[in-house]
Amino acid sequence: LLSSADSVRLLGGTGLCSGRLEVNSDPSDPSWSSVCEADFDQQDAQVVCRQLGCGAPSVLQGALYGEREAPMGTKEFQCGGHESALLDCSSASERSTCSPGTAVSLTCSEPGGVQLVGGESRCAGELEVEHQGEWRPVYFNSLWTLKAAGVACRELDCGSAVSVGERSESPGRSVWRIRSDCVESGSPLRECAAAAHYSFFFLNLTCSDKLFQPNISVSSSMYGVSGPQQQGFQLLH
């Protein structure tokens, strides 16, 4: 099998964590292929960024870092967002070519040791922390208050914590336990990770960047300010 370093790469960006995505999905074939934008989503991007040792994905679009010469097409990957490598994801049949301008370019955040995965945006999802060179989910317990979770939101540049919850999964996985006294002292989360153990319960977190974004619209027939909406406040004039 190919190692992680051998199966995906980002080229043409500013460093290891950004560029045009290329995949080598066949260990017997030395050639690399692009991935079509229509066949790639946020969960796939989370896996690639994790595989490269980078932070959470921040920009995902076609041809941001240029196109490559043929072959343009590769498999459609169907990741859940928790896999450690893109080739661990299930994949659909081969795709022959991508339309011009639609080969995936990806920008991951620089390694920071904290990311949220599996949510609707980079500011929501299951909290994962990189400690001792390994990404693992964080064990959920009653010590995770909104105040404590706010540390993760700030490290992600995602504002403050809006909700903290538990997500269960069977079978369980190895997790990091975060020491609450360490978090309260202001230390980075990755420095507060204690010995790992096996659990079925993981911390799910939503930060404020996902909610309450201003949504301003104009109407000639209505005056006033409406109440809070799911995505923010709507101003009517």
N, C-alpha and C positions, 0 to 999 in steps of 0.2 A: 504494500500500500504506500501511497505517497505520504510524505510527512506534511504537516500543516504549511510549512514554509514553501513546500514544493507545489502545492495545489491551487493556491490563490495568490494574486499580487495586484497592487494598485500602481499604475504607471502614469507618468506625466504630471503628477501633482507636486506639492511642495515637500513631500517626505513620504515616509512609510505609510502614513495614515490617510492619504488622499491620492486620487488618481483614477484612471480608467481601469475598471475591473476586468481582469483576465483570469481564466480558469484553465487548469490542466486536469481534466477528469479521467484521463486514461494513462495509467503508469507505464504502458508500453509505447505511448506516443509522446514525443517531446514537444509537440506543437501546443500553442496556447490559443484560446478562443475568447471572444468577448461574450457578454451576456446581454440579451435583448431587454430593453426597459420594461416591456409589457410582461416579461416573465420573472420579474424581480420586485420584491416588496420590502417593507420595513423589517419584517422578521428575518428575511434573507440577509439584509444589510447588517442586522445585529450580530448574526453568526459570523459574517466575514470580518467585521470590526473586532469581535472577540478573538477570532482565530489569529489575527495579525497582532494581537496584544495591544490594540488601541482602545480608546473609549467608545462611547455610544455614537451611532451614526447621527450626523447633523445635517448633511446635504445629500440628496439622492436624486439625480437627474441624468438625462441623456446627453452624451457628447460634451460635457463640461470640460473635459481634458483631452478633447480631440478623438478622432476615430483611428482605427488601426486597419491595416490591409487584411484581406481575407486570410483565414476563415473568420467570418463575422458571427456565426451562430453557434450556440452551445445548448446544453440541456436547460429545461425549465426546472429550477430547484424549488422545492416546497418545504420550507423550514417552519418549525414551530417557534423558533426564536431562542430555544434553550440549548441547541446542539453546540458542540465545541468546534466543529469544522463543517464547512459547506458540503463536503462529500459525505458527511453523515446524514444529510437531509435526503428525503425521498426525492425522486426526480421523474419528470415526465419524459416523453419521447424526444428524440433529437429534433432540433429546429434548424432549418437550412441557413437562413440569413436574417439579419436584422435590417429594417429600413434605415436609410441614411439618417444620421443624427439621433438614433435611438439606442445606441450601445450604452450600457450603464456606466456612469461615472459616480464615484462615491467619495464622500469626505467623512471620516470618522473624527471624533474629538481626540485630542492627544491623550496619552495614557494618564489617567488621574486616579484610577483605582476604584471608581464608583460608576454604576450605570443602572438604568431602569430598563427592563426588557419585557416584551410581550404586550405592551400597552398600545394605546392609540397614538402616542407621541413619545419623544425621548424623555418627557417630564412625567410619565406615568408608567406604572408596570411593577414587575417584581424586582426588588432591590438585589443587586449583585455587587459584591466587593472583591477586588483582587488583593490577595494576601499571599506572600511567599510564592509569587509567580503563578498563582492559580485563581481563576474566577469561580466563585461559588455563591449560591443564594444565601440570604441572611435568615437565620432562625427567628420566627415570630414569637414574642411573648408579651405579657402585659406591660413590660417596661417601655415598650415603644409608644410613647405619647407623641402628640403633634409637635411638641417642642423638640423632642429628641430626633424625630424624623426630619425636622426642619434643617438639621445639619446636613443631611444627604441632599436636600433640595438646594441648599446654598452652594454646596460643592459642585452640583450639576448646573449652577447658574439658572435655576428654575424657580426662583422666588421662595415662597414658604410652603409648608405642608398643608394640604387641604383635607386629606383623609388618610388614615392608616388602617389597614385591614390585614386579614389572614387569608392566604391562599393555600389550599391543601392539594396534594398530588400523591397518587399511588401508582407505582412504587415510589418511595421517598428517595431523597438524594443527600449527599454529603453537604453540609452547610457550615457557615461561619456563625459563631455566637459573638455578638458585639457587646463589649463591656460598657454598661450604662455610665459608670463613674468616669470612664475614659472619654466618652462622648460629651458628658457635662463639663469636662475640663477644657473643652475646645479643641481637642486633638482630632486630626483627620480620621475618618472612619476606618481607612485601611490600617491605621496604626492601633485601632481598638478591637481588631478581630482576634478572638481567642481560639483555643483549640477547636477543631472541627468535630462534628459528630453527625449522626444520621437522623434525618427528620422527615416528616410528611407535611410540615407546616412552614410556610415561607411568608416573609413580609411583603405586602403589596402596598404601594404608595402612590398617591397622586399629589403632585406639586401645583402651585398656583398658576404656572405658565399655561397649563392646559385649560383653565377655566377663567371666566370673568375678563375676557379680552374685550375692549371697547368695540361696540358695533353701532355706528352712527348712520342714521338714515334721515332723509328729508321728506316731509309730506306737507302739502299745501292745505290740507283739510283738518289736520289734527294738531293740537298743541299740548305741551306738557312732557313729562318724563315717565316712561313706563317703569314697571317693577323689574326686578332682576330676572334675566333670562338664563337659560342653561349655559350659554356661551358668553354671557356678560350683560351689560346694561344697554338698552336700546333708547336712544334719544330721538324724540319726535318733535319736529318744529313746523 
